[in-house]
Amino acid sequence: MGGKSKRTFKLSLITLLSLSFALAGCGGNNNGNTKDNAKGEETGAAQTAGAADTGDKIEPFNISVFLGEAGQQPTPDNKIYKKIKDETGASFNFEFLAGDINQKLGVMIAGQDYPDMMTGNTKLTAAGAYIPLEDLIEEHAPNLKAHYAEYWNMMKDPNDGHIYILPNYGVYNGKVNSAWYSGPAFWIQKAVLKEFGYPQVKTLDEYFDLIEKYKEKYPKIDGSPTIGFEILNYDWKNWGLFNAPQHLIGHPNDGGVVVKDGVAEIFADKDYAKQYYQKLNELNHKGLIDKETFVQNYDQYMAKLSSGTVLGMFDQHWNFNAAEDSLTTQGKIERTYVGLPLVYDKATKDYYRDLAVLNLNNGFGISINAKDPEKIIKLLDTLIQEEWQKTFSWGIEGEDYIVENGRFMRTQEQRDNAADATWQLANKAKSLFSYLPKMEGSFSDGNSTDAAAQPEEYKAGLKPFDKEVLDAYGYDTYVDFFSEPPANPVYYPAWSIDLIEGSDAKIANTKLNELQTKFLPKAILASPEEFDAVWTDYVGQIKKANVKAYEDKINEQIKWRIDTWSK
């Protein structure tokens, strides 16, 4: 069956499934589930209090959830999940990714073996694994509809106009406080900056000079060999190897392309990319790059960062934040990192930090195998309410935070708990919340939705060493290392453009990724005199790939976004 026919068939199946759910709902008015379904349409405190006020029993139900990344199961007595179950009836059965994401998705798709709820992935969308959500939201989720009201058109799949995924980030309310930078940067241990008197580090050469001098002076950290620079190139988290060149020339994160004057082109084979990988080749020759960097998985990479022996890497902050939590718990605050927005030369303005965008293709979707999509959407509608959002982000008042003159704060013990990875497993719903629809910015009472961004809480929670670092640079937060971002172009970011599975564009992009994965490590690990030959071979292979199909699709979608999203 062809791709289009297969999708049409699945959409027909979805329609039949939706109809059967609707009929089942109509025929079940005498059972105990009716009240449970109905209370999803209520708002505010009445929603959670409804069952107790009327004497109705909360019916328990379980939702199976696939999370497309590695993680740890919460403890059986986790207090947030207990609160959710007590007040809504919902409990969760989580499956975390183990191994390769593409292999896992291939098995799921081949067997049509889907849990009730899955994190967003374009492969699953293309396979027809998610049900359309717009009608369910319109009928049963007024809070979600209000939450996404300004973004409704952006959420629609450009291939068929349906909404399959509820974006987990990018919807802002009220004042946005920014005290924590989550994006890409060249990261360096705070200890390295202190060692050399807190220098201004603007260029790639300055950065690697510091790392080289520090490693030479301290060949071991806590008895283990010092690692100068680490590179993550594992599975879909390949930006650690691929993405740096675009930033080094002053462009934001558009994924595999650089967009100039509204026109996208790949940068993998450009001279400014060669400049970066030749520098890494030089570093490897000096022994500054981890010898295992291209054979390790994500868990091994995180273990090395958590050990405190890695001086620097290019990565996105959210991707290794758990390693910093571990370092903080170990009392190794000087081994945590500062993000630096490096460029090739000081005449180039850095463009790492951007204004928040809707995180398309990421979040949760409901699968075609879901037993009760209506109940799930009503639960999600409940959890987007402000009181639940406060619970997810701040915790339980009195236990995890205190309120002083209307402002949310934490005691030092509460701050230490919040940064403790083991404590989180019993007291936070971190894995679930990271993919749920969420409020960002400020709550209606003016408190920050992110505890780390609450200005007075951020300052009160700073370790003495962090105060020293920031004072040395004259900054209030680590975000101040980055230039203020300009307004986002309408299309931005290009990395969120969905390339249809099986299309020429997708095939070309996959081939390009394969070539980068194969040749870039080879170029970095080659002897310096062999580098040019490897690079020439690499560029020649890229020319044989149908890169134009990829670029044309990106440019077509950039134009579509400008035309559609500007309305």
C-alpha positions in Angstrom: 0.0 0.0 0.0 1.4 3.4 -1.0 2.2 6.0 1.7 -0.8 8.2 0.8 -3.2 5.3 0.6 -1.9 3.9 3.8 -2.4 7.2 5.6 -5.9 7.6 4.2 -6.7 4.1 5.4 -5.4 4.9 8.9 -7.3 8.2 9.0 -10.5 6.2 8.1 -9.7 3.8 10.9 -9.2 6.7 13.3 -12.6 8.0 12.3 -14.2 4.7 13.0 -12.4 4.4 16.3 -13.5 7.9 17.3 -17.0 7.1 16.4 -16.9 3.9 18.4 -15.6 5.8 21.4 -18.4 8.4 21.0 -21.0 5.7 20.8 -19.5 3.9 23.8 -19.7 7.1 25.7 -23.3 7.7 24.8 -24.2 4.1 25.8 -22.5 4.3 29.1 -24.5 7.0 30.9 -25.4 4.6 33.7 -22.0 3.6 34.7 -19.5 5.1 37.1 -17.3 6.6 34.4 -19.8 9.3 33.4 -19.0 11.6 36.3 -15.3 11.1 35.7 -15.6 12.1 32.1 -17.8 15.1 32.8 -15.6 16.6 35.4 -12.9 17.3 32.8 -15.0 20.1 31.5 -15.2 21.9 34.8 -12.6 24.5 35.7 -10.7 25.8 38.8 -11.0 24.2 42.2 -14.5 22.9 41.5 -13.0 20.4 39.2 -10.9 18.5 41.7 -13.4 19.1 44.5 -16.4 18.0 42.5 -16.3 14.3 43.4 -16.0 15.0 47.1 -18.7 17.6 47.2 -21.3 15.4 45.5 -20.2 12.1 46.9 -19.4 10.7 43.5 -16.6 8.1 43.4 -13.4 8.9 41.4 -13.0 5.9 39.1 -9.3 4.9 38.7 -7.9 4.5 35.2 -4.4 3.8 33.9 -2.7 5.4 31.0 0.2 3.7 29.3 2.9 6.3 28.1 5.9 6.0 25.9 8.6 8.6 26.5 11.1 8.9 23.6 14.2 9.3 25.8 16.0 7.4 28.5 14.9 7.9 32.0 14.2 6.4 35.4 10.9 5.2 36.8 9.4 7.3 39.6 9.2 5.6 43.0 6.0 3.7 43.7 5.1 6.3 46.5 5.9 9.4 44.4 3.8 12.1 46.0 2.9 14.0 42.8 1.6 10.9 41.0 -0.3 9.9 44.1 -1.9 13.4 44.2 -2.9 13.0 40.5 -4.4 9.6 41.2 -6.2 10.7 44.3 -7.8 13.7 42.6 -8.4 12.5 39.1 -8.2 8.7 39.2 -5.3 8.6 36.7 -2.2 6.6 37.1 0.6 6.1 34.6 2.6 3.2 33.2 5.8 4.7 31.8 8.0 3.1 29.2 11.3 4.9 28.7 13.4 4.6 25.6 16.1 1.9 25.9 18.4 1.8 22.9 18.0 3.3 19.5 14.9 5.5 18.9 14.6 4.6 15.2 14.8 0.9 15.9 12.2 1.2 18.7 9.8 3.2 16.5 10.2 0.8 13.7 9.2 -2.1 15.9 6.2 -0.1 17.3 5.0 0.9 13.8 5.4 -2.6 12.3 3.3 -4.2 15.0 0.9 -1.2 15.4 1.9 -1.6 19.1 1.2 1.7 20.6 0.5 2.7 24.2 -2.2 5.2 25.0 0.0 8.3 24.9 3.3 8.9 23.1 5.8 11.7 22.9 5.9 13.5 19.6 7.8 12.0 16.7 7.4 12.7 13.0 7.9 9.0 12.2 4.8 8.2 14.3 2.8 11.0 12.7 3.7 9.7 9.2 2.7 6.2 10.2 -0.7 7.4 11.3 0.0 6.4 14.9 -1.7 9.4 16.5 -5.4 10.4 16.4 -6.4 14.0 15.4 -7.0 16.1 18.5 -8.7 19.2 17.3 -12.3 17.9 17.7 -11.5 16.3 21.1 -10.1 19.6 22.3 -13.0 21.7 20.9 -15.6 19.4 22.6 -13.9 18.4 25.9 -10.9 20.5 26.6 -11.7 24.2 27.0 -8.6 24.9 29.1 -6.3 23.4 26.4 -8.2 25.3 23.7 -7.6 28.6 25.6 -4.0 27.7 26.3 -3.2 27.1 22.6 -5.6 29.7 21.1 -2.9 31.9 19.6 -1.0 29.0 18.2 -3.8 26.9 16.8 -2.8 27.3 13.1 0.8 26.7 13.9 0.0 23.3 15.5 -1.7 22.0 12.4 0.2 19.4 10.4 1.1 21.0 7.1 0.4 17.7 5.3 -3.3 17.3 6.3 -4.3 20.2 8.6 -4.9 18.0 11.7 -3.4 18.6 15.1 -1.6 15.5 16.4 0.8 16.7 19.1 0.2 19.1 22.0 3.5 21.2 22.1 5.2 21.0 25.5 7.0 24.3 25.4 6.6 27.8 23.8 3.3 29.1 25.2 3.9 32.1 27.4 1.8 34.0 29.9 2.5 37.2 31.7 6.0 38.4 32.4 8.8 36.1 31.3 11.7 36.0 33.7 14.8 34.5 32.3 17.4 33.3 34.8 18.3 29.9 33.3 19.5 29.3 29.7 18.4 26.0 28.2 19.8 26.2 24.7 23.0 25.5 22.8 26.4 26.8 23.8 30.0 25.8 24.2 30.1 24.9 27.9 33.1 25.2 30.2 33.6 24.2 33.8 33.5 27.2 36.2 36.7 25.9 37.7 38.5 26.6 34.5 37.3 30.2 34.4 38.3 30.7 38.0 41.8 29.2 37.4 42.6 31.9 34.8 41.0 34.9 36.6 37.6 34.9 35.0 38.7 36.0 31.5 36.3 37.2 28.8 36.1 34.2 26.3 34.5 35.2 23.0 36.2 33.1 20.3 36.6 29.4 19.7 40.4 29.7 19.8 40.3 31.4 23.2 38.0 28.7 24.6 40.2 25.8 23.5 43.4 27.6 24.7 41.9 27.7 28.2 40.9 24.0 28.1 44.4 23.1 26.8 46.2 25.0 29.5 43.9 23.7 32.3 44.3 20.1 31.2 48.0 20.5 31.0 48.1 21.9 34.6 45.6 19.4 36.0 45.9 16.1 34.1 43.7 14.4 36.7 40.5 15.5 38.5 39.6 13.6 41.7 42.0 10.9 40.6 40.6 10.3 37.1 42.1 11.5 33.8 40.9 15.0 32.8 38.9 15.1 29.6 39.4 18.3 27.6 36.4 18.2 25.2 33.5 15.8 24.9 31.3 15.3 21.8 27.8 13.7 21.9 26.9 12.1 18.6 24.3 9.5 19.6 21.0 8.7 18.0 18.8 11.9 17.4 20.9 13.9 19.8 23.6 14.4 17.2 23.6 18.2 17.4 26.7 17.9 19.7 28.7 17.0 16.5 26.6 18.7 13.8 25.3 22.1 14.9 28.2 24.3 16.1 29.3 25.8 12.7 26.1 27.8 12.2 26.5 29.5 15.6 30.2 30.2 15.1 29.3 32.4 12.1 26.5 34.2 14.1 23.4 32.3 13.1 20.7 30.8 15.4 19.7 27.1 15.6 17.9 26.2 12.4 19.0 22.6 12.6 20.7 21.4 9.4 20.5 24.6 7.5 21.5 28.2 7.7 18.9 30.7 6.5 20.1 33.9 4.8 17.5 36.4 3.6 14.8 33.8 3.9 16.6 31.2 1.9 17.9 28.0 3.5 21.0 26.0 2.5 22.9 23.2 4.2 26.1 24.1 6.0 27.6 20.6 6.5 29.9 21.0 3.5 30.8 24.7 3.7 34.2 26.1 4.4 33.1 27.5 7.8 32.1 24.0 8.8 35.5 22.7 7.7 37.2 25.3 9.8 35.4 23.9 12.9 36.2 20.2 12.3 39.7 21.0 11.3 40.1 22.7 14.7 38.7 19.5 16.4 41.2 17.5 14.4 44.0 19.6 15.8 42.6 19.2 19.3 42.3 15.4 18.9 46.0 15.3 17.8 46.9 17.1 21.0 44.9 14.6 23.1 42.2 17.0 24.2 39.2 15.1 22.9 37.9 12.0 24.7 39.1 8.9 23.0 35.7 7.2 23.6 33.6 10.1 22.4 32.4 8.5 19.2 31.7 5.1 20.6 29.7 6.0 23.7 26.0 6.3 24.2 24.0 9.0 26.0 24.2 7.4 29.4 27.9 7.0 29.2 28.3 10.6 28.1 26.2 11.8 31.0 28.2 9.6 33.4 31.4 11.3 32.4 29.9 14.8 32.8 28.5 13.8 36.2 32.0 12.7 37.2 33.3 16.2 37.0 36.2 15.3 34.7 34.9 16.9 31.5 36.2 20.5 31.0 34.0 21.4 28.0 31.5 20.3 25.3 29.1 21.8 22.8 25.5 20.8 23.8 22.1 22.1 24.7 21.7 22.8 28.4 18.5 21.0 28.9 20.1 17.9 27.5 22.7 17.5 30.3 21.0 19.4 33.1 20.7 16.1 35.1 24.5 15.8 35.1 24.7 19.2 36.7 22.1 18.2 39.3 24.3 15.3 40.1 27.5 17.4 40.4 25.6 19.8 42.7 24.4 16.9 44.8 28.0 15.7 45.1 29.1 19.2 46.2 31.1 19.8 43.0 29.6 23.1 42.2 32.9 24.3 40.6 32.6 21.5 38.1 29.2 22.7 36.8 29.2 24.7 33.6 29.0 28.2 32.1 27.6 28.5 28.6 29.6 30.6 26.2 28.3 31.9 22.9 31.4 31.5 20.9 32.1 32.9 17.5 35.1 32.6 15.1 36.0 36.3 15.4 35.0 39.1 17.8 33.5 41.1 14.9 30.7 38.5 14.7 27.7 39.0 17.1 26.6 35.8 18.8 23.1 34.4 18.1 22.7 31.4 20.4 19.9 32.7 22.5 16.5 33.0 20.8 13.1 34.0 21.8 10.9 31.1 22.8 9.2 29.3 20.0 6.4 26.8 19.9 8.0 23.4 20.3 6.3 21.7 17.3 6.5 17.9 16.9 7.3 17.6 20.6 5.0 17.0 23.5 2.3 14.3 23.8 0.0 12.8 21.2 -2.8 10.2 21.8 -2.4 7.0 19.9 -4.9 5.2 17.7 -4.8 2.3 20.2 -5.8 4.5 23.2 -8.6 2.9 25.1 -10.3 6.2 26.0 -9.0 9.3 24.2 -11.8 11.4 25.7 -10.8 10.6 29.2 -7.1 11.3 28.4 -7.8 14.7 26.8 -10.0 15.7 29.8 -7.1 14.7 32.1 -4.7 16.8 30.1 -7.2 19.6 30.3 -7.3 19.3 34.0 -3.5 19.3 34.3 -3.0 22.5 32.3 -4.9 24.4 35.0 -2.9 26.8 37.1 -3.0 24.9 40.4 -1.7 21.8 38.8 0.9 23.7 36.9 2.1 25.1 40.2 2.3 21.6 41.7 4.4 20.4 38.7 6.8 23.3 38.8 7.0 24.3 42.4 5.7 21.2 44.3 3.5 21.1 47.4 3.2 24.4 49.4 4.8 24.0 52.8 6.7 20.9 51.8 8.6 22.1 48.6 8.2 25.8 48.8 7.0 28.6 51.1 5.0 31.8 50.4 6.3 35.1 51.7 4.1 38.2 50.9 2.5 36.3 48.0 5.9 35.4 46.5 7.0 31.7 46.2 10.3 31.0 47.7 12.3 28.0 48.9 14.3 27.3 52.0 17.9 26.1 51.4 16.8 22.6 52.3 14.0 22.8 49.7 16.5 24.1 47.1 18.9 21.2 47.9 16.0 18.7 47.5 14.9 20.2 44.2 18.4 19.7 42.8 18.7 16.1 44.1 18.1 13.5 41.4 17.1 10.8 43.8 14.7 13.1 45.7 13.1 14.1 42.4 12.1 10.5 41.6 9.9 10.4 44.8 8.7 14.0 44.8 8.5 15.4 41.3 6.7 14.3 38.1 9.6 15.5 36.0 9.5 13.0 33.1 5.7 13.5 32.6 5.8 17.2 33.1 8.6 17.8 30.6 6.3 16.6 27.8 3.0 17.9 29.1 1.4 21.1 27.9 2.6 23.8 30.2 2.3 27.4 31.2 5.4 29.4 30.9 6.2 32.9 32.0 4.1 33.9 35.1 1.1 32.7 36.9 -1.9 35.0 37.4 -0.5 35.9 40.9 2.8 37.1 39.3 5.0 34.2 40.4 7.2 32.6 37.8 6.1 29.3 36.4 9.7 28.1 36.6 11.1 28.2 40.1 14.6 28.7 38.7 13.5 31.9 37.0 11.8 33.5 40.1 14.2 36.5 40.4 14.5 36.6 44.2 14.5 32.8 44.5 17.3 32.6 41.9 19.4 35.1 43.8 18.7 33.5 47.2 19.5 30.1 45.9 22.9 30.9 44.3 25.8 29.0 45.8 28.6 31.3 47.1 30.8 30.0 44.2 28.1 31.0 41.7 27.9 34.5 43.2 31.7 34.8 42.9 31.6 33.8 39.2 28.7 36.2 38.4 30.2 39.0 40.4 33.5 38.6 38.5 31.8 39.2 35.2 29.3 41.8 36.6 26.3 39.7 35.6 23.1 38.9 37.5 22.5 35.5 35.9 24.3 33.1 33.5 21.9 34.2 30.8 23.8 37.5 30.7 26.7 35.8 29.0 24.6 35.8 25.8 23.5 38.7 23.6 19.8 39.7 23.7 18.0 37.8 21.0 16.3 39.7 18.1 12.7 39.1 17.2 12.3 35.6 15.7 11.7 35.4 11.9 8.1 34.2 11.2 9.2 30.8 10.0 11.7 30.1 12.8 13.0 27.6 13.5 13.6 25.5 10.4 14.6 22.4 12.5 10.9 21.9 13.4 9.8 21.5 9.8 8.4 18.0 9.3 10.0 16.1 6.4 7.5 13.5 5.2 8.7 9.9 5.7 9.7 8.4 2.4 9.9 11.7 0.6 12.9 12.7 -1.5 13.6 15.5 1.1 13.5 13.0 4.0 15.7 10.5 2.2 18.2 13.2 1.3 18.3 14.5 4.9 18.8 10.9 6.3 21.6 10.4 3.8 23.2 13.7 4.9 23.0 12.6 8.5 24.6 9.3 7.7 27.4 11.0 5.8 28.0 13.4 8.7 28.0 10.5 11.2 30.4 8.6 9.2 32.8 11.2 7.9 33.0 13.8 10.6 34.4 11.5 13.3 36.8 10.1 10.6 37.9 13.6 9.8 38.4 14.5 13.5 40.3 11.3 14.2 42.5 11.5 11.1 46.1 12.5 11.3 46.4 16.3 10.5 48.0 15.6 7.1 45.1 13.3 6.1 42.3 15.7 7.1 42.0 17.5 3.8 41.7 14.2 1.9 38.9 13.0 4.2 37.1 16.3 3.9 37.3 16.3 0.1 35.9 12.7 0.1 33.1 13.8 2.5 32.1 16.9 0.4 32.1 14.7 -2.8 29.7 12.2 -1.2 27.4 15.0 -0.1 27.3 16.3 -3.7 26.1 12.8 -4.8 23.2 13.0 -2.4 20.0 14.7 -3.5 20.6 17.7 -1.1 18.6 20.0 -3.3 15.4 18.1 -2.6 16.0 18.7 1.1 16.8 22.3 0.7 13.8 22.8 -1.6 11.4 21.2 1.0 12.8 23.4 3.7 12.4 26.5 1.6 8.9 25.5 0.5 7.9 25.1 4.2 9.5 28.4 5.1 7.3 30.1 2.5 4.3 28.2 3.7 4.9 29.2 7.3 5.3 32.9 6.4 2.1 32.8 4.4 0.1 30.8 7.0 1.5 31.9 10.3 1.4 35.6 9.4 -2.4 35.5 9.4 
